[in-house]
Amino acid sequence: MAFVRVTVNEKKEGYNTSIWSVPLEGGEEPHQLTKGDHDSVPRWSPDGKFLLFLRATEKNGKPDPPQLAILPMAGGDSFVFTDLPKGAGSPSWSPDGKTIALTSETNAEDLAKQEKKKSKESVSANQPSPKASADKEAPATDERESDVRVITRAVYRQDNEGYADPKHPTHIWLVGAPHSAGEKVKPRQLTTGRFDEENAIWSNDGSQIYFTSDRNDEPYYDLPKTDLYSVAAAGLAQAGVKITTIDLQVGGFGPGGGALSLSPNGKQVAFTASTTRPINSYTQPDLWVLDLLPDAKPRNLTANFDFDVPGFVIGDSSAPRAGGQNKPIWTPDGRGLIAVYTKEGNANLAVFDVPVAADAELGKAGVHDLTSGNQGVMSFRVTPDGSKLIYVLSTPTRINDLFVLESHEQRCDAPNN
C-alpha cells in the first residue's frame, strides 16, 4: 500500500510530505517512493501498474499550485504531466484506467495568459536580438494582477483559505493517463458555470461522473442543501444534469465529510449528513443512502443510532498535512457500509447494515464493531477486492500508525501493526 509520510522541515517553518510504500503482508520496512518535498494524495491505477499523486514544487521559497504526477511501478522516475495555472486536485482514475478526473480553479483567462507567456518565452529563446544581453538584465515585465478586492458578499473569506474568488470556481476536468514522460496529454474542462463542483466520482462503467454542487450565489442565507448532478465523461463541457436535491447539511466534522461512495451495483451513493430541521446549535451527523434516480430522497440508516457517524476525535493526533479524505466504504455484497463512529471520546470502525428489503424499517441498521478500545481511527481504506481493511490509528501514547484488518467480517481488538 502507499501512504503519505509527514515530516517537519528542519531548515524552515513548515512540513514536508512524501509518499511511501509498505507490503500489506508485513515483514518489510516501509520505503520511500517519491523524492518531492510536497507529494501527496497517492492513487493506484486499477491495474496497480502506476501510482498517481499530486506534486507541488517550490518557487521563491513557496509551493506552486500542485500538479498531477505519475510514478511507473515497473521502473523509472516519476513525472509531472499537467501544467494548469491554478493547479489540480482530487484526482481519481476511471474504471478502465485510461482517464483521470481532477478538479481545478483554472479558467479560460488563466490559460490564455499562460499561453501568451509561453509564446513570448519561445520567441525570445529562438530569435535573440542585439539587445538580448540588455534584456536579460532588465526586470521581468509579467502582467500583474491587481490586488484590489471589491467585496460584494457577506461571506468573503475563510480561515486557512484566504479570500473567496468568484472568478475561479472549482470545476471538473479530464485528462488522459500517460504511461511515460514523453507522452504529452492535455487536460480538458468537463463542467462549466460560476459555481463550484465537489465530490466527483466515476460511474462503474466510466460513462458518467456524479458530483455535488450548491448553485446558490449566497447560500449562507438559506438552510444548507446541495444538488446531485451527473455529466457524460465523453461529452462537451457543460453544467451537468441535475438528478435530485439533497435537503441536508452534507458532510460532518472530520476529514472528507460529505464525500460520495458509489455502491457495487452502481445504483446508490452513500454519504454522511445531518438534518437541518429543527434548527439546532448542533445536529448529530448520520449515515445516508440515496438512489441514483430523478428526484430521489435520501434514506437515513442511523436515525436511531445515538452516536456521530462519521466520528472524529478533536486533538493533535491528526496529520497536520495531507490527512486524506474519508468516505463510507461499501462491503463487496452491497449489504453494509464501513464507517467511523465516535463514542465516549473514542473513534472506531464498524459495519452498518444497509436494508435491502422494500419493507425494511429504516433508521435501525445493525451495527457490527470492527475495532474497539481507547483510540481514534483517523482514516481508512479497503483493498479493491474488499479482503483487507487498512486504517490509521492513534492512541494516547501512539500517534498515527498503520494497521491492517484481514476481513471486515472479523472483529479487531488487537490489529496487526
SVG drawing of the C-alpha trace seen along z (x, -y; Angstrom):
<svg xmlns="http://www.w3.org/2000/svg" viewBox="-43 -48 68 61">
<polyline fill="none" stroke="black" stroke-width="0.4" points="0.0,0.0 1.0,-3.6 0.8,-6.3 1.9,-9.8 4.5,-10.5 4.6,-14.0 7.8,-15.3 8.9,-18.6 11.2,-20.7 14.2,-21.3 15.5,-24.2 12.4,-26.3 9.0,-26.6 6.7,-24.1 6.1,-20.4 7.3,-18.1 5.2,-15.3 6.4,-12.3 4.9,-9.1 6.0,-5.8 5.0,-2.1 4.8,1.0 3.6,4.5 0.3,5.4 1.7,8.8 4.3,7.0 7.8,8.4 9.5,5.4 10.3,1.8 8.5,-1.0 10.4,-2.5 10.2,-5.9 8.6,-6.1 8.8,-9.8 11.5,-12.4 9.5,-15.6 9.0,-17.9 5.3,-18.3 3.9,-15.0 0.5,-13.8 -2.8,-12.1 -1.5,-8.8 -3.9,-6.9 -3.2,-3.4 -4.3,-2.8 -6.9,0.0 -4.2,2.5 -1.7,1.4 1.0,0.5 1.0,-3.2 0.8,-5.5 -0.9,-8.8 -0.3,-11.6 -0.1,-15.4 3.2,-17.2 3.8,-20.9 7.2,-22.3 8.7,-25.4 9.4,-28.7 11.0,-31.6 10.6,-29.5 6.8,-29.0 5.0,-26.0 3.4,-26.4 -0.1,-25.0 0.0,-21.2 0.0,-19.3 -0.6,-15.7 2.3,-13.3 2.7,-9.6 5.2,-7.0 5.5,-3.9 5.8,-0.9 7.7,1.2 10.7,-1.3 11.7,-4.8 11.3,-8.2 8.1,-9.9 7.0,-12.8 4.6,-15.7 2.1,-15.8 -0.2,-18.8 0.6,-22.5 -2.7,-24.1 -2.2,-27.7 -4.3,-27.2 -3.2,-23.6 -5.0,-20.3 -6.7,-18.5 -8.9,-15.5 -7.6,-13.1 -9.4,-9.8 -8.9,-7.1 -11.6,-6.0 -12.6,-2.3 -10.6,-1.3 -7.5,-3.3 -7.3,-5.3 -8.6,-8.7 -8.1,-10.7 -10.7,-13.1 -9.5,-16.1 -10.6,-19.5 -9.1,-22.9 -9.9,-26.5 -8.2,-27.4 -10.4,-29.4 -10.0,-30.4 -8.4,-33.7 -5.7,-31.9 -5.0,-29.5 -4.8,-32.5 -2.3,-34.3 -0.2,-31.1 -0.1,-30.6 0.8,-34.2 3.7,-33.9 5.0,-30.7 4.8,-32.3 6.9,-35.2 9.5,-33.0 9.6,-30.8 10.1,-33.8 12.8,-35.3 14.6,-31.9 14.6,-31.3 15.1,-34.8 17.8,-36.5 18.3,-40.2 21.3,-42.5 19.7,-43.8 19.5,-40.2 22.2,-40.9 20.4,-44.1 17.1,-42.3 18.5,-39.6 19.4,-42.3 16.0,-44.1 13.5,-43.2 10.6,-40.9 7.5,-42.6 4.9,-39.9 1.3,-41.1 0.5,-41.8 -3.0,-41.1 -4.4,-43.9 -4.7,-43.1 -7.7,-45.4 -10.7,-43.5 -14.3,-44.7 -16.4,-42.9 -20.0,-42.3 -20.8,-39.2 -21.4,-38.8 -19.0,-35.9 -15.9,-36.7 -13.0,-34.9 -12.3,-31.6 -9.8,-30.5 -6.7,-28.9 -8.1,-29.5 -8.0,-33.3 -10.3,-35.4 -13.1,-33.8 -12.6,-34.2 -15.9,-34.0 -13.9,-34.4 -12.3,-31.0 -15.0,-28.3 -13.7,-24.8 -14.6,-22.7 -14.1,-19.1 -11.5,-18.3 -10.4,-15.1 -7.0,-14.1 -5.7,-11.0 -3.4,-8.9 0.2,-9.0 2.4,-5.9 5.7,-7.8 7.1,-11.3 7.3,-11.6 3.6,-11.1 2.0,-14.5 -1.6,-14.9 -3.8,-18.0 -6.5,-18.3 -10.0,-19.4 -12.6,-21.1 -15.7,-18.9 -18.0,-21.2 -18.8,-24.9 -20.6,-27.7 -20.0,-30.1 -20.4,-27.5 -18.1,-25.0 -18.4,-21.3 -17.3,-18.8 -17.2,-15.1 -16.8,-13.8 -17.0,-10.0 -17.0,-7.8 -19.9,-5.5 -19.0,-1.9 -18.9,-1.8 -16.9,-5.0 -19.5,-6.7 -20.7,-9.2 -19.3,-11.3 -21.5,-12.1 -20.8,-15.3 -22.4,-17.7 -22.9,-21.4 -24.7,-24.2 -25.8,-26.6 -26.7,-29.5 -24.7,-32.7 -25.1,-33.3 -26.0,-30.0 -25.4,-31.2 -28.7,-33.0 -30.6,-29.7 -30.7,-26.3 -27.9,-24.0 -28.6,-21.9 -26.8,-20.6 -27.7,-19.2 -26.6,-15.9 -25.6,-16.1 -24.3,-13.8 -22.3,-14.6 -21.2,-12.4 -17.5,-11.8 -17.3,-11.8 -19.4,-15.0 -18.6,-18.6 -18.1,-21.0 -21.5,-21.6 -23.1,-22.4 -24.3,-18.8 -27.7,-17.2 -29.4,-17.6 -30.6,-14.3 -32.0,-15.5 -31.8,-18.0 -30.4,-16.8 -32.1,-18.9 -29.4,-18.1 -26.1,-19.5 -23.9,-17.1 -20.7,-16.3 -19.7,-16.1 -16.9,-17.3 -13.8,-15.5 -11.7,-14.6 -13.6,-14.2 -17.1,-14.7 -19.7,-14.6 -17.7,-12.5 -19.9,-10.3 -19.4,-6.5 -20.9,-4.5 -22.5,-1.2 -21.1,2.0 -24.1,2.2 -23.8,-1.5 -27.4,-2.3 -26.8,-4.2 -24.5,-6.6 -23.7,-6.7 -22.6,-9.8 -22.7,-11.4 -25.0,-14.3 -27.1,-16.0 -30.7,-17.2 -31.4,-21.0 -34.8,-21.0 -35.4,-21.8 -32.6,-24.3 -30.2,-23.4 -26.8,-24.7 -25.5,-21.1 -27.2,-18.3 -25.7,-14.8 -24.5,-13.6 -25.8,-10.3 -25.1,-7.8 -27.4,-8.1 -28.1,-6.3 -29.5,-7.8 -30.9,-6.0 -29.5,-7.5 -32.9,-8.2 -34.5,-11.6 -35.9,-13.4 -35.0,-10.5 -34.9,-11.2 -32.0,-10.1 -32.7,-7.5 -31.2,-7.8 -29.6,-4.5 -28.6,-5.6 -31.6,-7.8 -31.8,-5.7 -28.1,-5.2 -27.1,-7.6 -23.6,-8.4 -22.0,-10.5 -21.3,-9.0 -18.7,-9.9 -16.9,-10.1 -13.9,-12.4 -11.9,-13.0 -10.6,-16.5 -6.9,-16.6 -3.4,-16.8 -3.2,-13.3 -4.4,-14.0 -1.8,-14.7 -1.0,-18.4 -0.9,-18.0 -2.2,-15.5 -4.6,-13.9 -6.6,-12.3 -10.3,-12.0 -12.7,-9.5 -15.9,-8.3 -18.2,-5.3 -17.0,-2.1 -19.4,0.5 -18.9,4.1 -18.5,6.2 -22.1,7.6 -23.6,4.1 -25.3,5.0 -23.1,3.0 -21.2,-0.3 -18.0,-0.7 -17.6,-3.9 -16.1,-5.5 -18.3,-6.5 -17.4,-8.2 -18.4,-7.1 -17.1,-8.3 -14.1,-10.1 -13.1,-7.2 -13.4,-6.7 -13.8,-3.2 -14.8,-1.4 -18.0,0.5 -20.1,2.1 -23.6,0.6 -26.2,2.9 -27.9,1.5 -31.6,2.5 -32.3,4.2 -35.9,5.3 -38.5,2.9 -40.3,3.0 -37.2,2.8 -37.5,0.4 -35.1,-2.5 -33.1,-4.0 -32.5,-0.7 -29.4,0.5 -27.5,3.3 -24.1,2.1 -21.1,4.5 -17.9,3.2 -14.6,3.8 -12.3,2.1 -12.7,1.1 -10.7,-0.5 -9.3,-3.8 -8.2,-5.0 -9.1,-7.1 -9.3,-5.8 -8.2,-8.7 -8.5,-7.4 -9.3,-4.1 -9.2,-2.4 -10.0,1.1 -8.3,3.2 -10.1,3.5 -11.3,7.0 -12.5,6.0 -10.5,8.6 -8.3,6.2 -9.1,3.0 -6.3,0.6 -6.5,-2.3 -4.5,-4.9 -4.9,-4.5 -3.9,-6.9 -3.9,-6.3 -2.9,-8.5 0.7,-7.1 1.0,-6.2 0.4,-8.7 -0.8,-7.7 0.4,-4.1 -0.9,-2.0 -2.9,1.2 -4.5,3.9 -7.6,6.0 -7.8,9.1 -11.5,9.1 -14.4,6.8 -16.2,10.0 -13.7,10.2 -13.6,8.1 -10.3,6.5 -9.3,5.8 -5.5,6.1 -4.8,5.3 -1.6,6.1 0.8,3.1"/>
</svg>
